[in-house]
Amino acid sequence: MSLISSNNRKIYKVLLFPLFTMSQIRLGLPKGSLNTVGRGNTAEIFANAGYELRGYEPGKESDKKLAVVNDPEIIAFLCRPQSAPVELSREMLDVAIVGEDWVREEAVNSNGAVRQIGDLEYGQTRLVIGVPRDAEYETLTEFFRANKGRQNPILAFTEYPNLTRQWVMQNQGYKESFGEQVPLVQVRGLTDGNNRLVQIINSDGVTEGYMAKGADFIVDNTQTGSTLREYGLRELETIMQSSSGLYAGPSCTGWKEEKAQEIFDMLKGAIVGKRYFDVKFNVPNADTERTREYLMEQGLCASEPSITTGQETSAFNILIPKCKFPDAVRTLRKDYNATAIAQQEARQYMER
């Protein structure tokens, strides 16, 4: 006898089968710092890559409205960076944009099921150990040696308990005092580990604030270290450097893997494009060939510049790296008689 009434069968089927088809790739889009103007702004990168997104304006993301309007093969979901690796490893998402720090934090539980399609090179951050500004020790080893024999627990607060525990257990000062004992990790009401004299406690935001409440050190991500300094802290050691990337879970196989590579290429093209100016200018026909040679020798174009020859002048269209732009324009005007120089931001650049 069925436990589900006929009236509820339709609802049950909807719950069992989400609103996506096998011909769609499930993409996790980050909500939070990686979609913040001035830091990551993933929405802008997608727009520059040619994707039309709905419901993903920074700070106004909406799961109900979220859609990739001009690519029906992609179905998008919002996800927090902390949860994206879990959703990938459990095949709730096929691919997601997430920082390497969160992938490595979850790697202890995912058995390497999450792999990187490619590094997107934005949202750079460092995972560091923070201590009071006036602390007398300069390394974590010195800290553990100074606290050898201490009876009350050493407390560390962090959003990265797995990475913190790995780093601590590899530390020479910790090994001298505790050998192979495993520091106790507490995530809310759950605990793991047998060394109660070193406790690593999960924090939920404003990790720096725990130092004033009695923590011995914290582990947190930072870009410039300014927030640490605001709380009277300094960096003791760097555990890792991280940037965002496109990552895939075990469900990303076959055509989905090819689609994931396509998405990555489009996004990376938008990121690389921001390093260039799209430049147009004219030179007299008599200077066309030597201008072409100069541009190619200096690497101021791709394989060769685009040239349209008129009756008296030739029009060039090239991409110039922003770092080389002032010098290149100066040379083109002075030595090659360039005129009508116009530049604009390049939105995307893909070599192949």
N, C-alpha and C positions, 0 to 999 in steps of 0.2 A: 504494500500500500504506500502511495506517495505521501511524503510529509509536507509537500508543497501544494497548496490549493490551486485550482485552475486560475483563480483570479490573480494569484501572485506569480504565475509562471512567467509572464511577460517581464515583470520587474526583475525577477531572478535572472533571466537571461541577460538583461541589460547590465546587471551587476557582474555576471560572469564574463561578459564579452564587452570590453571598453569600446568606445566609439572610434576605433581605428580599424583599418583593414590590413591584410597581409601584404598589400602592395604599398604600404606606407612605412617610412622609417620614423621611429619615435625619438624626437630630439628634446633634450633637456636644456632649457635656457635659464641662466642664473638670475636669481633675484637677489638684490643687495649690492655690495660694493662693486661687483663686476659689471653692473649695469647702472653706474653712477656717472653723471657728466663730470669730466675732469679726472676720472680714475680709469674706469674700464669702458663704459658706454658701449656695451655689446650691441645695443639697438642701432647705434650709428654705424658700427662695423657691418652689420647685416645690410643696412640701407646702402652703404657704399659698395657692398658686394653685389648689389642688384636684387636683393630679396625685399619684398614688400611685406612688412610685418604689421599686424593689427593687434592691439592690446598689450603692447610691450614698451610703452613710453616710460623712460626712467622715472621711478618713484610712483608710477601709476599702472604697474603691470596688473593684468587681469587674467586669471585662468579661464574665466567664462568667455572672454573675447579673443583670447590668444589664437592667432592663426598666421601661417605663411601663405598669404593670399595668392601669390603667383607661382607657387610650386606645390601642387596637390600631392606629390609623393612624400612630403614632410608633414608630420603632425607634431606640433610643439606643445611642451608642458613646462610650467614653471617649476623650478626646484632650487632649494637652498644648496649652496656649495658643500655644506657639511653632509647632506643626505644624498647628493648625486652619485658618489661611488657606490653606496648601498643599493640605490635604484638600478644602477648599471649591473652590478654583480648578481642581483636577483632578477635580472631580465625584465624589469619594469620599464626601462629605457634601453634603446639600442645605442645611442650616442648622447653625449652631453658635454657642455663647456664647463670646465671646472679647473681649479688650481691644482698643481702637482702636490702641494702640501696636503690637501684633503685626500687625494688618491693614496698617497703614502701612509697617511694616518689610518685609512681603512684597509690597506693592503694586508695587514696582519690577519684580517678576517675573510678576505676575498680570495686568498690563495692565488693571486696573480691573475684573476679572471678579468680585471680591467686593464686595458692596454691603450697606449697613446696612438692616435692617428697622426697627430702632429702638434708641435708647439706653436701657439698663436702669439706669443711674445708680448702680451699685455697683461696688466694686473700684476706686475712684478712685486714681489714681497720677500721678506726674509723672516724665517722663524728663529727667534733669538731667546736667550735666557736673560731675564731682567732682574737686577738686584738694586738695593739702595745705592744712591750716588756716592755715599761716603763709605761704602763697604771696603774693608782693607784687603780683601783677596782679589786676585786678578783672573783666576781660572776656577772652574768648577772643582777641579782636583784640590786646589788650595782650600776651597770652601769645605769639602768633606774632611780634609785633614784637620782643619781648624775645629770641626765639630765632632771629631772622633771621641767616642765614649759618652756622648751626650745621651741623656736618658729620656728626655721628652722628644716626641716625633718631629722630624724635619718635614715641613709642609710646603708642597709646591702646587700652585694652581695654574690650570691651563685648559684650553679647549682641545689640546692635542695630547691626551694621556698616553696613547700608544707610542708616539714618537718620543715623548719625554721619557717614558720608562726605558725605551731602547737606548737612548742617549745616556741616561744615568747609569745603566748597567754596564755600558762600555767604558765608563769613566774609571781611571786608575785609582783615584781617591776613594770612590765608592767600593771598588773591589778590595782595597786594603782593609776597609772597615767591615764589609758585609759579604765578601766573597761572591758566591753565585746566588745569594738570596734575591728573591724577586720583590721589588718595592710594591707595597699595597696600592692599588688603584681603586678609587671610589668614583663611580658615576651615579650620582643621586644615591639610591638605596642599595646599589649593587657594588660589591667589593671583590677584588681578585688580587692574589699575591700574599706572600708569607712574611714580608718584612714590614712590620708595623712601625718601625723607627724611621722609615722613609715613606711618606704617603703622598701620592700624586692624585690630586682632587680635580675633577672636572668643573670648569667654570662656565657660566653662561653670560658672556658679555662683560665688558669693563674689567678684564682680568687684572689690569694694572692696580685697580682699587684694592685688591686683596693684600697688597703689601702693607698698607696702613692698618689692616685688620689682624696682622700677625703672620702672614706667609713669610717663608724664608727666601723663596725665589719664585718667579713666574716664568712661564714660557708662552710667548705670544708672537703673532706676526706683526711686522712693521715695514713701512716703506722708507721713512726718513729718520725714525727714532724720536720724532717730536712729541708724540703722546707719552712715551716713556719719560722724556725729560719733564713734561708737564706734571707728572706724578712723582718727580724727584728720584727717578730711577736712571740707570745706565745699562748698556748692553754688556753682558759678561762674555757670552759666546754665541756664535751663529751655528744653529743646527743644520739649516739648509736654506737654499734660495729657491724661489718658486715663481712660476708664471702660469697663466692659464693656457689650456690646450683643449683640443677636441679629443675626447676619450671614448672608447667603445667597450661594450660589455660582450659577454659570450653569445648573445643573440644577434650580434652584428656580423653576419656571414653572408656569403653569396652576393646577390645584387645589393644588399644593404651595405656591405663593405665597400663596394664600388661607389655607391651613393654617398657614403660617409667621406670618402676621399674627394669626391666632387665638392661637397660642402666645405671641406677643409681648404681646397684649392681656391674656392671663391672667397672665403673669409681671409685667407692669407694674402690673396691678391689685393684685397682692400687695405690690409695693414701695411703691406709693402708700398702700395700706391701713395700713401701719405708721406712717404719719404721723398717724393718727386714733385717737380713742377712740370706741367704740360706747357711747353713753350713753342710759340710760333714767331717767325721773323722772316724778313726778306733780305736777300743780298743781290747785288748786280750779277747778271749772268756770267760776267768775266771772272767772278770770284766763287762761283758755285762749286767747282771741283775741289779747290783747295780748302773751302769751308767744310765740305764733306769729309775730306781727309783729316782735318783738325778734329772734328767731332768724333770720328771713329778712333783716332789715336788717343784721345782723352777719355774715351768711354762715356761720352755724353749722349749716347743713343743706344738702342738695342743692337741688332745685327748691323743696321745701317739706318741713316735718317730717311724720313719721308720727304721727298722733294717734288714740287710741282713747278715746272719751268714755264715762264711766260715770255713775252716778247723782249722785255728788258730786265726783268728780275726773276729770281727763283724763290719760291716760298718753301721754307723748311718747317717741319713739325717734329719736335723731338721731346724726349723726357730727360730732364736734367736733375740729378740728385740735389736736394735743397742745399746741402753743404757746399756744393760747387757752384751754385747759381751766381752769386755776385761776381766771382772771378771770371766765369764763363761769359757773362754778359759784357763785362768790361773788355775782354779780349775780342769778342765778336764785333763790338762796335768800333774798337780802335784798329784792329788788324784786318778785319774782313768786311768792313763797311756795312754792317747789319743795320737795318732800320725796321720800323713798325714792329718792335718787339712786344709781344703780349704773353703773359703767363697766367695760369690758373692752377688751382689744386688738382692733382691727379687723384681720382677717386678709387681707381683700381689698376693694378699692374700684374699681369700673369705672363711669365716668360713663355709658357707653352700651353 
